[in-house]
């Protein structure tokens, strides 16, 4: 007999999924009824119902009315699918990414020798062209294994342990983790719908920040993007600190509904604009292009090209194949439109319930919540997973972040209704 374990909907769902993957639970096998499993585990029936619902949404289970649920027939596990009720991950919609199976078949790859240049010249040319088309300055271009490999490399070469770094507050959790693990002191810079505030930037610089890490558009988790007025105000503040290292993380780039902007000026010796392919080609392709000042690239690239800066030519050729594919522009345009619509549907649903939220751009929405832990727990009981704001915050008020990349409009309405009931403490409507 297969033992299903867990106290929460996610734990129960993962237990069943693991049993199927390992073969302990066969395809077509019947599962206990909601009532039976709830009694066995000593949990509320709604918790089991939420777990079954998650697995049903992912295609792993199928319902048979009064006969209960069973593992969906098949000889192999279904391909991973994003659950519309999992709003915690921050991932793009797999259905909006290019088909990498066909891309890999077409990649003209050959073995690379140690003495070969680390970066594919044609890929560098195309990525540089994108910066130029966005009317951004183009400096030295080089590749890294993702945004945070690039940021880590730059900071290690230009900063010392204990130096202060201005970070947006809230900011992407990996940024915060990187600062703390590397021994830098994160200095809070509040954000709003237009990104980092001029006052927040000024205070961090006055506190001695040696570097600042900024997100010009689609800020994660708040979704802010700079306006022209905000850009001008930030530029006025930053000009008084010409020797501060400026790093801009333009992670949403081609998917953003806002124009590219930068604080980079010719007089600044150390700057970098970083763009990753994670959101529009896929998180598994750990590749980012760094557009930097010559002084910064010379310092950063003094690291061996065959240690931290080796980016596999298989990845490079794959990205190049996507960028040069006939349907690339249409694919990106469709994805950008879908993400914008889904985010706006969630914001409208929340606003319709009187719930304040932020999400001007990107694929995340930030919802200020007085008790983020309680709300996240209650949402989980109702079958929704969200990310608590504590992992993003330094001094910012509590909140939860939800990822809107895969949620359809009807579920956006259902989520807003559930959250509204929780906030009003009127109980939670739970689906079967």
C-alpha positions in Angstrom: 0.0 0.0 0.0 1.3 3.4 -1.0 1.7 5.8 2.0 0.6 9.3 1.2 1.9 11.9 3.7 1.7 15.6 4.5 -0.1 18.2 6.6 -0.6 20.9 3.9 -2.0 20.8 0.4 1.5 21.2 -1.1 3.0 18.5 1.0 0.2 16.0 0.1 0.4 16.9 -3.6 4.2 16.4 -3.6 3.9 13.1 -1.8 1.5 11.8 -4.4 3.6 13.2 -7.3 6.7 11.6 -5.9 4.9 8.2 -5.5 3.9 8.4 -9.2 7.4 9.4 -10.4 9.0 6.6 -8.4 6.5 4.0 -9.7 5.1 3.2 -6.2 1.8 4.6 -7.4 0.9 3.2 -10.8 -0.9 4.9 -13.7 -4.6 4.5 -13.5 -4.4 3.6 -9.7 -7.4 4.8 -7.6 -6.8 7.3 -4.8 -8.5 7.4 -1.4 -11.6 9.7 -1.4 -11.1 13.2 0.1 -12.8 12.1 3.3 -10.8 8.9 3.6 -7.4 10.6 3.1 -8.3 13.5 5.4 -9.2 11.1 8.2 -6.0 9.1 7.6 -3.8 12.2 7.7 -5.7 14.0 10.4 -6.3 17.1 8.3 -9.2 19.1 7.1 -11.0 17.7 4.0 -10.5 21.1 2.2 -6.7 20.6 2.5 -6.9 17.2 0.7 -9.4 18.7 -1.8 -6.9 21.5 -2.6 -4.1 19.0 -3.1 -6.2 16.9 -5.5 -7.1 20.1 -7.3 -3.5 21.1 -7.8 -2.7 17.6 -9.2 -5.7 17.6 -11.4 -4.8 21.1 -12.8 -1.3 19.7 -13.6 -2.8 16.7 -15.4 -1.5 14.1 -13.0 -4.9 13.2 -11.6 -8.3 12.8 -13.2 -11.7 12.8 -11.4 -14.4 10.2 -12.0 -17.3 11.7 -10.1 -18.5 9.6 -7.2 -15.8 7.0 -8.0 -13.2 9.5 -6.7 -9.9 10.3 -8.3 -7.2 8.3 -9.9 -3.8 8.8 -11.4 -4.2 9.8 -15.0 -3.5 6.8 -17.4 -0.2 6.8 -19.4 3.2 5.2 -19.5 5.2 8.2 -18.4 4.8 11.2 -16.2 3.2 14.2 -18.0 5.6 17.0 -19.0 6.0 19.6 -16.3 3.2 22.2 -16.5 2.8 25.4 -14.6 -0.1 25.2 -12.1 -2.3 28.3 -12.4 -2.8 28.1 -8.6 1.0 28.2 -7.9 1.6 31.9 -7.7 4.9 31.7 -5.8 7.5 30.6 -8.3 8.3 33.7 -10.4 8.6 31.6 -13.5 7.6 32.4 -17.1 4.8 30.4 -18.7 6.4 27.3 -20.3 3.8 27.5 -23.1 5.1 31.0 -24.1 8.8 29.9 -24.4 10.4 28.6 -27.6 10.4 24.9 -28.3 13.9 24.1 -27.4 13.7 20.5 -28.7 13.4 21.8 -32.2 16.0 24.5 -31.6 18.6 22.0 -30.3 18.1 19.8 -33.4 19.0 22.8 -35.6 21.9 24.1 -33.6 25.1 24.1 -35.7 27.5 23.3 -32.8 31.0 22.1 -32.7 33.5 21.4 -30.0 35.2 24.5 -28.6 38.9 24.4 -27.6 40.4 26.1 -24.6 42.1 28.7 -26.8 38.9 29.7 -28.6 37.2 33.1 -27.7 34.8 32.5 -24.8 31.9 34.5 -26.4 30.3 33.7 -29.8 31.0 36.8 -32.0 27.7 36.6 -33.8 25.7 36.3 -30.6 27.6 39.2 -29.2 26.8 41.2 -32.3 23.1 40.5 -32.1 22.8 41.2 -28.4 24.7 44.5 -28.9 22.4 45.4 -31.7 19.5 45.2 -29.3 21.1 47.7 -26.9 21.7 50.0 -29.8 18.1 49.7 -31.1 17.0 50.6 -27.6 19.1 53.8 -27.8 21.3 52.7 -24.9 25.1 53.2 -24.7 27.0 50.2 -26.0 30.3 49.5 -24.2 32.2 46.3 -23.9 29.9 43.2 -24.3 30.6 39.9 -22.6 28.6 36.9 -21.5 27.9 35.4 -18.0 26.1 32.4 -16.7 23.0 34.4 -15.8 22.4 37.8 -14.1 23.7 36.9 -10.7 26.8 35.3 -12.0 27.5 38.6 -13.7 26.7 40.7 -10.6 28.7 38.5 -8.3 31.7 38.6 -10.7 31.5 42.4 -10.9 31.2 43.0 -7.1 34.0 40.6 -6.3 36.4 42.5 -8.5 35.4 46.1 -7.5 34.2 45.9 -3.9 35.6 44.7 -0.6 33.9 42.7 2.1 31.9 45.1 4.3 31.3 47.7 1.6 27.7 49.1 1.4 25.6 48.3 -1.7 22.3 50.2 -2.3 19.6 47.7 -3.1 15.9 48.3 -3.8 13.6 47.6 -0.9 11.8 45.3 -1.5 14.2 43.7 -3.9 14.6 40.4 -5.7 15.4 37.8 -3.0 18.5 36.5 -4.9 20.0 40.0 -4.8 19.6 40.2 -1.1 21.0 36.7 -0.6 24.0 37.5 -2.7 24.8 40.6 -0.7 24.6 38.9 2.6 26.5 35.8 1.6 29.3 37.8 0.0 29.7 40.0 3.1 28.4 43.3 1.6 26.1 45.6 3.6 22.7 46.0 1.9 21.5 49.6 2.1 17.7 50.0 1.7 16.3 52.1 -1.1 12.5 52.2 -1.1 10.6 51.6 -4.3 7.2 52.5 -5.7 5.3 52.1 -9.0 8.1 54.0 -10.8 11.0 52.0 -9.3 13.5 53.2 -6.8 12.7 56.6 -5.2 15.2 59.5 -5.6 15.1 60.0 -1.8 15.9 56.3 -1.3 18.8 56.5 -3.7 20.1 59.7 -2.1 20.0 58.3 1.4 21.9 55.1 0.4 24.6 57.1 -1.3 24.9 59.4 1.7 25.3 56.3 3.8 28.4 55.4 1.9 27.2 53.0 -0.8 30.0 51.9 -3.1 27.6 50.4 -5.6 23.9 50.5 -6.4 21.9 47.8 -8.1 18.8 49.1 -9.9 16.0 47.7 -12.0 14.9 50.2 -14.7 11.6 48.3 -15.5 9.5 45.4 -14.4 11.0 45.6 -10.9 10.7 42.3 -9.0 8.6 42.1 -6.9 6.8 45.4 -7.1 6.7 45.8 -10.9 7.8 49.4 -11.0 9.3 50.9 -14.2 11.0 54.3 -14.5 9.1 57.2 -16.0 11.0 60.0 -17.8 10.5 62.2 -14.8 11.8 59.6 -12.4 14.8 59.0 -14.6 15.7 62.7 -14.5 15.3 62.9 -10.7 17.5 59.8 -10.2 20.1 61.1 -12.6 20.3 64.4 -10.7 21.0 62.4 -7.5 23.5 60.0 -8.9 25.6 62.7 -10.8 26.9 63.8 -7.4 28.5 60.4 -7.0 30.5 59.7 -10.2 32.7 57.0 -8.7 29.9 54.8 -7.4 29.5 51.5 -9.3 26.2 51.5 -11.2 24.6 48.1 -12.1 21.3 48.0 -13.9 19.4 44.7 -14.1 17.2 44.9 -17.2 15.9 41.4 -16.8 12.5 41.8 -18.5 14.0 43.7 -21.5 12.2 42.5 -24.7 9.0 41.6 -22.8 8.6 45.0 -21.1 5.8 47.3 -22.1 8.0 50.3 -21.2 10.9 51.8 -23.1 14.4 51.0 -22.2 16.1 53.7 -19.9 19.4 54.0 -18.3 21.3 56.2 -15.8 24.6 55.5 -17.5 26.5 58.5 -18.6 29.9 58.8 -20.4 31.6 60.3 -17.3 30.9 57.3 -15.1 33.9 54.9 -15.1 32.2 51.8 -13.7 28.8 50.8 -15.0 27.0 47.7 -16.3 23.6 47.0 -17.9 22.8 43.3 -17.7 20.1 41.4 -19.7 19.3 37.8 -19.1 17.4 35.5 -21.5 15.6 33.6 -18.7 12.2 35.2 -19.0 11.8 34.9 -22.8 13.9 31.8 -23.7 13.9 29.9 -20.4 15.4 29.9 -16.9 17.4 26.8 -17.7 19.5 28.8 -20.2 21.9 30.4 -17.7 23.0 33.1 -20.0 23.2 36.9 -19.6 24.9 39.6 -21.7 26.8 42.3 -19.8 27.1 45.7 -21.5 29.7 47.6 -19.4 32.3 50.3 -19.3 35.7 49.4 -20.5 37.1 49.9 -17.0 34.6 47.5 -15.5 35.1 44.8 -18.1 38.8 45.0 -17.9 38.6 44.4 -14.1 35.9 41.7 -14.3 37.4 39.8 -17.2 40.8 39.5 -15.5 39.2 36.4 -14.0 40.0 33.3 -16.1 37.6 32.9 -19.0 37.6 29.2 -18.3 36.5 29.3 -14.6 33.7 31.6 -13.6 33.2 33.1 -17.0 32.9 29.9 -19.1 29.5 29.9 -20.8 29.0 26.7 -22.7 28.9 27.2 -26.5 25.9 24.9 -26.6 24.0 27.5 -24.6 25.3 30.3 -26.8 24.4 28.5 -30.0 21.0 27.7 -28.7 20.3 31.3 -27.8 21.6 32.4 -31.2 19.3 29.9 -32.9 16.3 31.4 -31.1 17.2 35.0 -31.8 17.6 34.2 -35.5 14.6 32.0 -35.9 11.9 33.3 -38.4 9.1 33.4 -35.7 11.2 35.0 -32.9 9.7 38.5 -33.0 6.2 37.2 -33.1 6.9 34.8 -30.2 8.2 37.6 -28.0 5.4 39.9 -28.9 2.8 37.3 -28.1 4.4 36.5 -24.8 4.7 40.2 -23.8 1.0 40.7 -24.6 -0.1 37.6 -22.7 2.0 38.6 -19.6 0.6 42.1 -19.6 -3.0 40.9 -20.0 -2.7 38.4 -17.2 -1.1 40.9 -14.8 -3.7 43.5 -15.6 -6.5 40.9 -15.1 -5.2 40.2 -11.6 -4.8 43.9 -10.7 -8.4 44.6 -12.0 -9.8 41.6 -10.0 -8.0 42.8 -6.8 -9.1 46.4 -7.3 -12.6 45.2 -7.8 -12.4 43.7 -4.3 -10.9 46.9 -2.9 -7.4 45.3 -2.5 -4.5 47.6 -3.1 -1.7 46.1 -5.2 1.3 47.1 -7.3 2.4 45.7 -10.7 3.0 48.3 -13.3 5.1 45.9 -15.5 6.5 42.4 -15.4 4.9 39.1 -14.3 4.5 39.8 -10.6 2.1 41.7 -8.4 3.0 43.0 -4.9 0.1 43.1 -2.4 0.7 44.9 0.9 -0.6 42.7 3.7 -0.5 43.4 7.5 0.1 39.8 8.4 1.8 38.1 5.5 2.5 34.8 7.2 -1.2 34.3 8.2 -2.5 35.3 4.8 0.0 33.0 3.0 -1.1 30.1 5.3 -4.8 30.7 4.8 -4.3 30.9 1.0 -2.4 27.6 1.1 -5.3 26.0 2.9 -7.5 27.2 0.1 -5.1 25.7 -2.5 -3.1 28.8 -3.5 0.7 29.2 -3.0 2.2 32.7 -2.8 5.5 34.1 -1.7 5.7 36.0 1.6 7.3 39.4 1.4 9.8 38.7 4.1 12.4 37.2 1.7 12.3 40.4 -0.4 12.3 43.0 2.4 14.8 45.0 4.4 12.7 47.7 5.9 9.7 47.7 3.6 6.2 46.9 5.1 4.8 43.3 4.9 3.3 42.0 1.7 2.9 38.9 -0.4 4.2 38.5 -4.0 2.2 36.6 -6.6 3.3 35.6 -10.0 0.7 36.2 -12.7 2.5 34.6 -15.6 0.1 31.6 -16.0 -3.1 32.6 -14.2 -6.2 32.9 -16.5 -8.8 35.6 -15.9 -11.4 33.3 -14.2 -8.8 32.1 -11.6 -7.7 35.7 -11.1 -11.2 36.5 -10.1 -11.3 33.5 -7.8 -8.0 34.4 -6.2 -9.1 37.9 -5.5 -12.4 36.7 -4.0 -10.5 34.2 -1.8 -8.0 36.9 -0.6 -10.8 39.3 0.0 -12.6 36.8 2.3 -9.4 36.1 4.2 -8.7 39.8 4.7 -12.2 40.3 5.9 -11.9 37.2 8.1 -15.2 35.9 6.7 -13.8 32.4 6.0 -12.5 31.0 2.9 -14.4 29.5 -0.1 -12.5 26.3 -1.1 -12.9 24.4 -4.3 -13.3 20.6 -4.4 
